[in-house]
Amino acid sequence: MLFNAWNYKALAIGLLLVITGFVAMYIENEVEGFISLFVSPIVIMAGYITVIFAIMKHDRQNGQTPEHTSG
């Protein structure tokens, strides 16, 4: 498999954070509100960072070692 269980859980948490940020921004429905300007962007960026980290993290304990070429 490409990802293990931890990666899928982190992806789900990240997507949940992104969706929560956009929903909070939509619910407040003000252009210059506190949640729309400060809270939601932080939550959305945390979600994107979590998704990127979940995709990039790779567990190498399954006997997969990087190939080193000597030459």
MOVENWO-V585617 format. One record per residue. RES is the residue in one letter. SS is DSSP state (hx for helix, st for strand, lp for the rest). PSI is psi in radians with two decimals (none if undefined). BURIAL is I if it has 9 or more other C-alpha atoms within 8 Angstrom, else O. Layout:
RES&SS&PSI&BURIAL / RES&SS&PSI&BURIAL
This chain:
M&lp&2.66&O / L&lp&-0.77&O / F&lp&2.76&O / N&lp&-3.06&O / A&hx&-0.64&O / W&hx&-0.72&O / N&hx&-0.75&I / Y&hx&-0.66&I / K&hx&-0.75&O / A&hx&-0.67&I / L&hx&-0.76&I / A&hx&-0.73&O / I&hx&-0.74&I / G&hx&-0.77&I / L&hx&-0.65&I / L&hx&-0.69&I / L&hx&-0.75&I / V&hx&-0.81&I / I&hx&-0.71&I / T&hx&-0.72&I / G&hx&-0.77&I / F&hx&-0.65&I / V&hx&-0.72&O / A&hx&-0.67&I / M&hx&-0.68&I / Y&hx&-0.69&O / I&hx&-0.69&O / E&hx&-0.69&I / N&lp&0.62&O / E&lp&2.43&O / V&lp&-0.68&O / E&lp&0.58&O / G&lp&2.82&O / F&hx&-0.77&O / I&hx&-0.73&I / S&hx&-0.58&I / L&hx&-0.51&I / F&hx&-0.85&O / V&hx&-0.89&I / S&hx&-0.79&I / P&hx&-0.61&I / I&hx&-0.74&O / V&hx&-0.72&I / I&hx&-0.78&I / M&hx&-0.66&I / A&hx&-0.66&I / G&hx&-0.78&I / Y&hx&-0.72&I / I&hx&-0.70&I / T&hx&-0.73&I / V&hx&-0.79&I / I&hx&-0.77&O / F&hx&-0.69&O / A&hx&-0.61&I / I&hx&-0.69&I / M&hx&-0.47&O / K&lp&2.27&O / H&lp&2.23&O / D&lp&2.12&O / R&lp&0.41&O / Q&lp&-0.08&O / N&lp&0.44&O / G&lp&0.13&O / Q&lp&1.79&O / T&lp&2.56&O / P&lp&2.50&O / E&lp&2.17&O / H&lp&2.25&O / T&lp&2.35&O / S&lp&2.41&O / G&lp&none&O
